[in-house]
Amino acid sequence: MSALRLSGASYSYEGSSVALDRVDMSVAEGECVAIIGPNGAGKSTLLKIMAGLLEPASGTVEIAGKPLTKNNAGELRRDIGILFQDPDDQLFMPSVREDVAFGPLNQGLGPEEAKMRVAEALKIVGLAGFEERVPHHLSYGEKKRVAIAGILAMRPKMLLLDEPTANLDPRGRAELMELIQKLKCTVVMATHDMAAVAAMADRIYVLDRKVLAAGSKRDILTDGKLLGSAGLEMPAIAKYFSGLQAAGKFTGEIPMTVEEAVAGERKNA
């Protein structure tokens, strides 16, 4: 059974053109799926439909085999955590502790259980000791971590991440990628960050209002023509080795990350 399935999902904003056109998509439990595409492709809209925040004009959404409807959206959303692109859209309490505890308390948990969840979540994201800090005084990367902690405190089975690495410095980006990779849940992320996709995704959907292609990470990220048609580029490492391969200077499987390239060099040494 899929953790998430969309069948023929379409959506249009009032007074505008079609945002999504008959999207079919499935995500297996424990899988990390990346949705990539140009600006305006409908990626953020698609995540909101997956989370039950928007209702598709046509088509269906299933969460763990259950159709998502107006009547059960609140119940099914308890198992879904969504991270918006800008963490300031999610942080609104006067302290980190209150922000992270907001979700668990609204799920009906008692103060002691919520306190335990806050400590657990902040430890996971590397912010233990930040409980009394003011969220809006934190760095951008720390704000993203607090937003993720607030999601993790509700113990969701699935995470929906909208441009999770956007506007982070290299260190913050690497730390966030490492954190996401350690999480034991289903992940769907919409992103332009091809390096993050190469490092984290199991499968990829290329979206431009409709699904242009779907496949394994390696198949999609080594298809320069496909990526170019969607206004995207190969990850830098894949692009470099693809060029070497075209020039007859490299044979074998094109590496997706620096780590894969290094491991290949050691194997061939």
C-alpha positions as CSV (number, residue, x, y, z in Angstrom):
1,M,0.0,0.0,0.0
2,S,1.3,3.5,-0.9
3,A,1.8,6.1,1.8
4,L,0.5,8.6,-0.7
5,R,-1.3,8.3,-4.1
6,L,-2.7,11.0,-6.4
7,S,-4.9,10.1,-9.4
8,G,-5.7,12.7,-12.0
9,A,-5.3,15.6,-9.5
10,S,-6.0,19.0,-11.1
11,Y,-6.2,22.5,-9.6
12,S,-6.7,26.0,-10.9
13,Y,-6.5,29.2,-8.9
14,E,-9.4,31.6,-9.3
15,G,-8.8,33.9,-12.3
16,S,-5.6,32.2,-13.4
17,S,-4.5,29.4,-15.7
18,V,-4.3,25.7,-14.7
19,A,-1.9,25.1,-11.8
20,L,-1.9,21.3,-12.0
21,D,-3.2,19.1,-14.8
22,R,-4.2,15.5,-14.1
23,V,-1.3,14.6,-11.9
24,D,-0.7,10.9,-11.1
25,M,1.8,10.2,-8.4
26,S,2.6,7.6,-5.8
27,V,5.0,7.5,-2.8
28,A,5.9,4.3,-1.0
29,E,6.2,4.1,2.8
30,G,9.7,5.1,3.9
31,E,10.6,6.5,0.5
32,C,12.1,9.9,-0.3
33,V,10.6,11.4,-3.5
34,A,11.7,14.7,-5.0
35,I,9.4,16.9,-7.1
36,I,11.5,19.1,-9.4
37,G,10.5,21.6,-12.0
38,P,10.7,25.3,-13.0
39,N,9.2,28.2,-11.1
40,G,5.4,28.2,-11.4
41,A,5.4,24.5,-12.1
42,G,2.8,23.8,-9.4
43,K,5.2,22.2,-6.9
44,S,4.0,24.1,-3.8
45,T,0.4,23.7,-4.8
46,L,0.9,20.0,-5.2
47,L,2.3,19.8,-1.6
48,K,-0.7,21.7,-0.2
49,I,-3.0,19.2,-2.0
50,M,-1.1,16.3,-0.5
51,A,-1.5,17.9,2.9
52,G,-5.2,18.5,2.5
53,L,-4.7,22.2,2.7
54,L,-6.2,22.6,-0.9
55,E,-8.8,20.4,-2.4
56,P,-8.2,19.3,-6.0
57,A,-10.8,20.5,-8.6
58,S,-10.8,16.9,-9.9
59,G,-9.0,13.7,-9.2
60,T,-8.4,11.9,-5.9
61,V,-5.8,11.9,-3.1
62,E,-5.2,8.8,-0.9
63,I,-3.2,8.8,2.4
64,A,-2.2,5.3,3.5
65,G,-5.0,3.9,1.3
66,K,-7.7,6.2,2.6
67,P,-9.3,8.8,0.3
68,L,-8.7,12.3,1.5
69,T,-12.0,14.2,1.9
70,K,-13.3,17.3,3.6
71,N,-14.7,15.1,6.3
72,N,-11.5,13.3,7.2
73,A,-8.8,15.8,6.2
74,G,-8.2,16.9,9.8
75,E,-7.8,13.3,11.0
76,L,-5.4,12.3,8.1
77,R,-3.4,15.5,8.5
78,R,-2.3,14.3,11.9
79,D,0.1,11.9,10.2
80,I,1.5,14.6,7.9
81,G,4.0,17.4,8.6
82,I,4.5,20.2,6.1
83,L,7.5,22.5,6.0
84,F,6.9,25.7,4.1
85,Q,9.7,27.4,2.2
86,D,9.9,30.4,4.6
87,P,10.1,29.3,8.2
88,D,8.7,32.6,9.3
89,D,5.4,31.4,8.0
90,Q,5.4,28.7,10.7
91,L,7.0,30.4,13.7
92,F,4.6,32.6,15.6
93,M,5.0,31.9,19.4
94,P,7.3,34.0,21.7
95,S,9.7,31.2,22.5
96,V,11.1,28.1,20.7
97,R,9.6,25.9,23.4
98,E,6.1,27.2,22.8
99,D,6.4,27.0,19.1
100,V,7.5,23.4,19.1
101,A,4.9,22.5,21.8
102,F,2.0,24.1,19.8
103,G,1.3,21.1,17.6
104,P,1.4,18.4,20.4
105,L,-0.8,20.5,22.7
106,N,-3.3,21.0,19.9
107,Q,-3.3,17.3,19.4
108,G,-4.7,17.0,22.9
109,L,-1.5,15.9,24.7
110,G,-0.9,16.9,28.3
111,P,1.8,19.5,29.3
112,E,4.3,16.8,30.5
113,E,4.0,14.8,27.3
114,A,4.3,17.9,25.2
115,K,7.4,19.0,27.2
116,M,9.0,15.6,26.5
117,R,8.2,15.9,22.8
118,V,9.8,19.3,22.7
119,A,13.0,18.1,24.3
120,E,13.1,15.1,22.0
121,A,12.5,17.1,18.8
122,L,15.0,19.8,19.6
123,K,17.6,17.2,20.3
124,I,17.0,15.6,16.9
125,V,17.5,18.9,15.1
126,G,20.5,19.8,17.2
127,L,18.9,22.7,19.1
128,A,18.8,21.3,22.6
129,G,19.0,24.3,25.0
130,F,17.2,26.7,22.7
131,E,13.9,26.3,24.5
132,E,13.7,29.9,25.8
133,R,15.2,31.6,22.7
134,V,13.0,33.9,20.7
135,P,12.4,32.3,17.3
136,H,12.6,35.4,15.2
137,H,16.0,36.3,16.7
138,L,17.5,33.0,15.3
139,S,19.5,32.6,12.1
140,Y,17.6,31.5,9.0
141,G,19.0,27.9,9.3
142,E,18.1,27.7,13.0
143,K,14.5,28.9,12.2
144,K,14.2,26.0,9.7
145,R,15.4,23.6,12.3
146,V,12.8,24.9,14.8
147,A,10.1,24.6,12.2
148,I,11.1,21.0,11.6
149,A,11.2,20.3,15.3
150,G,7.6,21.6,15.6
151,I,6.7,19.1,12.9
152,L,8.7,16.2,14.4
153,A,7.1,16.8,17.9
154,M,3.8,15.7,16.3
155,R,5.5,12.5,15.2
156,P,4.2,12.5,11.6
157,K,4.5,9.5,9.4
158,M,5.2,11.7,6.3
159,L,7.0,14.9,5.8
160,L,6.2,17.3,2.9
161,L,9.1,19.8,2.4
162,D,8.9,22.9,0.2
163,E,12.4,24.0,-0.9
164,P,14.0,22.7,2.4
165,T,17.5,23.9,1.6
166,A,16.6,27.3,0.0
167,N,18.4,30.4,1.4
168,L,20.7,28.3,3.6
169,D,24.5,28.8,3.7
170,P,26.6,25.8,2.8
171,R,27.0,24.6,6.3
172,G,23.3,25.0,7.2
173,R,22.4,23.3,3.9
174,A,24.7,20.3,4.6
175,E,23.4,20.0,8.2
176,L,19.8,20.1,7.1
177,M,20.3,17.5,4.4
178,E,22.0,15.2,7.0
179,L,19.1,15.7,9.4
180,I,16.5,14.9,6.7
181,Q,18.4,11.7,5.7
182,K,18.3,10.5,9.3
183,L,14.6,10.8,9.7
184,K,12.7,7.5,9.7
185,C,9.6,8.6,7.8
186,T,8.3,9.1,4.3
187,V,9.6,12.3,2.7
188,V,8.3,14.3,-0.3
189,M,10.3,17.4,-1.2
190,A,9.8,20.0,-3.8
191,T,13.1,21.6,-4.7
192,H,15.3,23.3,-7.3
193,D,18.4,22.0,-5.4
194,M,19.7,19.3,-7.7
195,A,22.6,18.4,-5.3
196,A,20.1,17.8,-2.5
197,V,18.0,15.6,-4.8
198,A,21.1,13.6,-5.8
199,A,22.0,13.1,-2.1
200,M,18.6,12.3,-0.7
201,A,15.9,11.2,-3.2
202,D,15.0,7.6,-4.2
203,R,12.8,8.6,-7.0
204,I,12.0,11.8,-8.9
205,Y,9.0,13.4,-10.6
206,V,9.6,16.2,-13.1
207,L,6.6,18.6,-12.9
208,D,5.5,21.5,-15.1
209,R,1.8,21.6,-14.2
210,K,1.6,18.0,-15.3
211,V,4.1,15.2,-14.8
212,L,6.7,15.3,-17.6
213,A,8.6,12.3,-16.4
214,A,9.1,10.0,-13.4
215,G,11.8,7.6,-12.6
216,S,14.8,6.7,-10.5
217,K,17.2,9.4,-9.3
218,R,20.0,8.2,-11.7
219,D,17.8,8.0,-14.8
220,I,16.3,11.5,-14.3
221,L,19.4,13.3,-13.2
222,T,21.6,12.0,-16.0
223,D,19.0,13.0,-18.7
224,G,20.3,16.5,-19.6
225,K,17.7,17.0,-22.4
226,L,14.8,16.3,-20.0
227,L,16.2,18.5,-17.3
228,G,16.9,21.3,-19.8
229,S,13.3,21.2,-21.1
230,A,12.2,21.9,-17.5
231,G,14.7,24.7,-17.0
232,L,16.9,22.6,-14.8
233,E,20.5,21.3,-14.9
234,M,22.2,18.1,-13.9
235,P,23.9,18.1,-10.5
236,A,27.5,19.5,-11.0
237,I,29.2,16.1,-10.4
238,A,26.9,14.3,-12.8
239,K,27.3,17.0,-15.4
240,Y,31.1,16.8,-15.1
241,F,31.3,13.0,-15.5
242,S,28.6,13.1,-18.2
243,G,30.9,15.4,-20.2
244,L,33.9,13.1,-19.6
245,Q,31.7,10.2,-20.8
246,A,30.7,12.0,-24.0
247,A,34.4,12.7,-24.7
248,G,35.3,9.1,-24.2
249,K,37.3,9.7,-21.1
250,F,35.0,8.0,-18.6
251,T,33.1,4.7,-18.6
252,G,30.8,3.2,-16.1
253,E,28.0,4.6,-13.9
254,I,27.9,8.4,-13.7
255,P,28.2,9.4,-10.0
256,M,25.5,11.6,-8.5
257,T,27.5,13.1,-5.6
258,V,31.0,13.9,-4.6
259,E,30.9,10.9,-2.2
260,E,30.0,8.5,-5.1
261,A,32.8,10.0,-7.2
262,V,35.4,9.5,-4.5
263,A,34.2,6.0,-3.8
264,G,34.5,5.2,-7.5
265,E,38.0,6.5,-7.6
266,R,39.0,4.4,-4.7
267,K,37.5,1.3,-6.2
268,N,39.3,1.9,-9.5
269,A,42.7,2.8,-7.8
